[in-house]
Amino acid sequence: MLPKTILIAEDSSVIQNMAKKVLESQNFKILTAKNGEKVLEILSQEQVDVLLLDLNMPVMNGVDCMKAVRALPEAEKAQIPIIAITGNAPGYTLDEFKEMGFNDYIPKPINFDLLISTVKKLTK
């Protein structure tokens, strides 16, 4: 069975690299992007199983990127599970993230056990 592909969209190289190492250790294939525009570029060329999306990125933020993904013409890509990653999570509930169009969220600082379990849950 081919490994599931996870796209990590995060402008912090430290967080991006740590998340990449942790998820690669679980046999996931990892793609990375520094902003929402790059996410859309990657999605036009690659099949992605889960998108980890930082809300505060330059060029195109996570909420605008999620809305653009949900509006993609290919239903399969428009329905990719998207996990919001944010340091501002205390201001939101999971229900509010789901109403926006996200499938789940992980607060910063990232709990890597939570990251692994959330990604595994959404790739089953």
PETA-V61201 format. One record per backbone hydrogen bond with DSSP energy under -1.0 kcal/mol. NH is the residue of the N-H (numbers start at 1). CO is the residue of the C=O. E is the energy in kcal/mol with one decimal. If there is no record, write none. Layout:
nh=NH co=CO e=E
nh=NH co=CO e=E
//
This chain:
nh=6 co=29 e=-3.2
nh=7 co=50 e=-2.5
nh=8 co=31 e=-3.0
nh=9 co=52 e=-3.3
nh=10 co=33 e=-2.2
nh=16 co=12 e=-2.7
nh=17 co=13 e=-2.8
nh=18 co=14 e=-2.3
nh=19 co=15 e=-2.7
nh=20 co=16 e=-2.3
nh=21 co=17 e=-2.4
nh=22 co=18 e=-2.5
nh=23 co=19 e=-2.6
nh=24 co=20 e=-2.7
nh=25 co=21 e=-1.8
nh=26 co=23 e=-1.1
nh=27 co=24 e=-1.9
nh=28 co=23 e=-1.7
nh=29 co=4 e=-2.8
nh=31 co=6 e=-2.7
nh=33 co=8 e=-2.3
nh=36 co=60 e=-1.8
nh=39 co=35 e=-1.6
nh=40 co=36 e=-2.0
nh=41 co=37 e=-1.8
nh=42 co=38 e=-2.7
nh=43 co=39 e=-2.8
nh=44 co=40 e=-1.3
nh=45 co=42 e=-1.6
nh=46 co=42 e=-2.3
nh=49 co=5 e=-2.7
nh=50 co=5 e=-1.5
nh=51 co=81 e=-2.6
nh=52 co=7 e=-3.1
nh=53 co=83 e=-3.2
nh=54 co=9 e=-2.8
nh=55 co=85 e=-2.0
nh=60 co=58 e=-2.7
nh=62 co=55 e=-1.6
nh=65 co=61 e=-2.4
nh=66 co=62 e=-2.7
nh=67 co=63 e=-2.3
nh=68 co=64 e=-2.0
nh=69 co=65 e=-2.6
nh=70 co=66 e=-2.8
nh=71 co=67 e=-1.1
nh=72 co=69 e=-1.8
nh=78 co=74 e=-2.5
nh=79 co=75 e=-1.4
nh=80 co=77 e=-1.4
nh=83 co=51 e=-3.1
nh=84 co=104 e=-2.6
nh=85 co=53 e=-2.6
nh=86 co=106 e=-1.6
nh=91 co=88 e=-1.9
nh=92 co=89 e=-2.7
nh=97 co=93 e=-2.0
nh=98 co=94 e=-2.6
nh=99 co=95 e=-2.5
nh=100 co=96 e=-1.7
nh=101 co=97 e=-1.2
nh=102 co=97 e=-2.3
nh=103 co=82 e=-2.9
nh=104 co=82 e=-1.3
nh=106 co=84 e=-2.9
nh=108 co=86 e=-2.2
nh=115 co=111 e=-2.2
nh=116 co=112 e=-2.4
nh=117 co=113 e=-2.4
nh=118 co=114 e=-2.6
nh=119 co=115 e=-2.6
nh=120 co=116 e=-2.7
nh=121 co=117 e=-2.2
nh=122 co=118 e=-1.9
//
